């Protein structure tokens, strides 16, 4: 492992310090994880994480009925024309 130094704004430091305490970790580990997640993951891994975060986000909606039919209606809708 190599060492580097980073200067952070007070606001960022305070946010990281509070989060580290909540999660029982260190600011350094939060920074390493953020860098790994942002810059070291492959596109496929990133897309998978994004999809998994999205899956089920609207599962509790009961106002749209059958999701397949809802998507078909959206595709056939003239909503873009109405926005003009």
Backbone as numpy.savetxt, mean C-alpha at the origin, in Angstrom:
# Nx Ny Nz CAx CAy CAz Cx Cy Cz
27.11 -6.77 6.38 26.26 -5.60 6.38 27.16 -4.36 6.38
26.76 -3.37 5.63 27.49 -2.10 5.59 26.73 -1.04 6.35
27.44 0.00 6.73 26.83 1.07 7.50 26.80 2.35 6.68
25.71 3.10 6.85 25.58 4.40 6.20 24.92 5.35 7.18
24.95 6.60 6.85 24.34 7.60 7.72 23.32 8.38 6.90
22.16 8.62 7.51 21.08 9.34 6.84 20.59 10.43 7.79
20.38 11.60 7.27 19.80 12.67 8.07 18.30 12.75 7.77
17.50 12.81 8.83 16.05 12.85 8.70 15.50 14.11 9.32
14.43 14.62 8.73 13.73 15.76 9.32 13.16 15.33 10.67
13.01 16.29 11.57 12.49 15.99 12.91 11.14 15.28 12.85
10.28 15.74 11.95 8.94 15.15 11.82 9.03 13.67 11.44
9.90 13.35 10.50 10.08 11.97 10.07 10.66 11.13 11.21
11.66 11.67 11.88 12.28 10.96 13.01 11.24 10.66 14.08
10.43 11.66 14.44 9.40 11.46 15.47 8.40 10.39 15.07
8.00 10.41 13.81 7.07 9.40 13.31 7.69 8.00 13.41
8.92 7.87 12.95 9.60 6.57 12.99 9.84 6.10 14.43
10.20 7.03 15.29 10.44 6.67 16.69 9.17 6.13 17.35
8.04 6.79 17.10 6.76 6.33 17.67 6.38 4.97 17.09
6.56 4.80 15.79 6.21 3.52 15.16 7.10 2.40 15.67
8.38 2.67 15.80 9.31 1.66 16.30 8.91 1.21 17.71
8.53 2.15 18.55 8.08 1.79 19.91 6.83 0.92 19.86
5.87 1.31 19.00 4.63 0.53 18.89 4.90 -0.88 18.42
5.82 -1.02 17.46 6.08 -2.33 16.86 7.18 -3.10 17.56
7.79 -2.51 18.58 8.84 -3.19 19.32 10.08 -3.45 18.47
10.45 -2.48 17.67 11.62 -2.62 16.80 12.44 -1.35 16.88
13.37 -1.18 15.98 14.22 0.01 15.97 13.94 0.85 14.73
14.34 2.10 14.81 14.23 2.98 13.66 15.08 2.43 12.52
16.24 1.91 12.86 17.13 1.35 11.84 16.47 0.21 11.08
15.77 -0.67 11.81 15.11 -1.80 11.15 13.95 -1.32 10.29
13.22 -0.33 10.75 12.15 0.24 9.93 12.72 0.80 8.63
13.84 1.50 8.73 14.47 2.07 7.54 14.94 0.98 6.59
15.59 -0.06 7.13 16.05 -1.17 6.28 14.88 -1.84 5.57
13.80 -2.08 6.30 12.63 -2.73 5.72 12.01 -1.86 4.63
11.90 -0.56 4.88 11.32 0.35 3.89 12.16 0.37 2.62
13.47 0.38 2.77 14.35 0.38 1.60 14.23 -0.93 0.85
14.21 -2.05 1.58 14.03 -3.35 0.91 12.72 -3.40 0.16
11.65 -2.96 0.80 10.32 -3.02 0.17 10.24 -2.12 -1.05
10.84 -0.96 -0.98 10.70 0.03 -2.06 11.66 -0.22 -3.22
12.88 -0.57 -2.92 13.90 -0.59 -3.97 14.46 -1.96 -4.31
14.21 -2.95 -3.48 14.85 -4.24 -3.70 13.89 -5.35 -4.11
12.61 -5.09 -4.13 11.67 -6.14 -4.51 11.49 -6.15 -6.02
11.25 -7.32 -6.52 11.01 -7.43 -7.96 9.62 -6.88 -8.27
9.40 -6.55 -9.53 8.08 -6.05 -9.93 7.00 -7.06 -9.61
7.29 -8.33 -9.81 6.30 -9.36 -9.55 5.93 -9.41 -8.07
6.92 -9.33 -7.20 6.65 -9.33 -5.77 5.85 -8.09 -5.37
6.21 -6.97 -5.94 5.51 -5.73 -5.63 4.05 -5.79 -6.08
3.83 -6.30 -7.27 2.45 -6.44 -7.77 1.66 -7.39 -6.89
2.29 -8.47 -6.46 1.62 -9.45 -5.61 1.22 -8.81 -4.28
2.13 -8.07 -3.68 1.81 -7.41 -2.41 0.68 -6.40 -2.59
0.71 -5.66 -3.67 -0.35 -4.68 -3.93 -1.68 -5.38 -4.11
-1.68 -6.48 -4.85 -2.92 -7.22 -5.07 -3.44 -7.81 -3.77
-2.56 -8.36 -2.96 -3.00 -8.95 -1.70 -3.55 -7.88 -0.76
-3.01 -6.68 -0.83 -3.54 -5.58 -0.01 -4.91 -5.16 -0.48
-5.17 -5.33 -1.77 -6.45 -4.91 -2.36 -7.53 -5.97 -2.23
-7.15 -7.24 -2.24 -8.12 -8.34 -2.22 -9.04 -8.21 -1.02
-10.31 -8.24 -1.28 -11.30 -8.20 -0.22 -11.61 -6.82 0.31
-11.03 -5.80 -0.29 -11.21 -4.45 0.23 -12.68 -4.01 0.19
-13.43 -4.57 -0.75 -14.84 -4.20 -0.85 -15.75 -5.42 -0.62
-15.24 -6.40 0.04 -15.99 -7.63 0.24 -17.25 -7.42 1.09
-17.24 -6.43 1.94 -18.39 -6.22 2.83 -19.49 -5.35 2.21
-19.32 -4.96 0.95 -20.34 -4.13 0.29 -21.52 -5.00 -0.12
-22.70 -4.57 0.25 -23.90 -5.31 -0.15 -24.76 -4.51 -1.13
-24.27 -3.34 -1.53 -25.06 -2.48 -2.41 -24.79 -2.71 -3.89
-23.85 -3.59 -4.24 -23.54 -3.79 -5.65 -24.04 -5.13 -6.19
-24.52 -6.00 -5.32 -25.04 -7.28 -5.78 -23.95 -8.18 -6.34
-24.28 -8.91 -7.39 -23.34 -9.82 -8.02 -22.19 -9.03 -8.64
-20.97 -9.34 -8.26 -19.82 -8.56 -8.72 -19.60 -8.67 -10.23
-19.86 -9.84 -10.80 -19.68 -10.01 -12.24 -20.65 -9.11 -13.00
-21.88 -9.09 -12.57 -22.89 -8.23 -13.22 -22.55 -6.76 -13.01
-22.07 -6.42 -11.83 -21.70 -5.04 -11.53 -20.60 -4.56 -12.48
-19.59 -5.38 -12.70 -18.49 -5.03 -13.61 -19.01 -4.88 -15.04
-19.88 -5.78 -15.45 -20.46 -5.67 -16.81 -21.22 -4.36 -16.97
-21.96 -3.98 -15.95 -22.71 -2.72 -16.01 -21.76 -1.53 -16.08
-20.68 -1.57 -15.34 -19.70 -0.48 -15.39 -19.09 -0.35 -16.78
-18.78 -1.47 -17.38 -18.18 -1.45 -18.71 -19.13 -0.89 -19.76
-20.40 -1.11 -19.58 -21.39 -0.64 -20.55 -21.95 0.74 -20.21
-21.58 1.26 -19.08 -22.13 2.53 -18.60 -21.62 3.71 -19.43
-22.39 4.78 -19.46 -22.01 5.99 -20.20 -21.48 7.07 -19.26
-20.95 6.66 -18.12 -20.52 7.62 -17.10 -19.47 8.60 -17.61
-18.60 8.19 -18.49 -17.59 9.10 -19.03 -18.24 10.19 -19.85
-19.26 9.84 -20.59 -19.98 10.83 -21.38 -20.69 11.83 -20.45
-21.23 11.35 -19.37 -21.95 12.22 -18.45 -21.03 13.20 -17.75
-19.75 12.87 -17.62 -18.80 13.76 -16.96 -18.40 14.95 -17.82
-18.62 14.87 -19.10 -18.22 15.96 -20.00 -19.12 17.17 -19.86
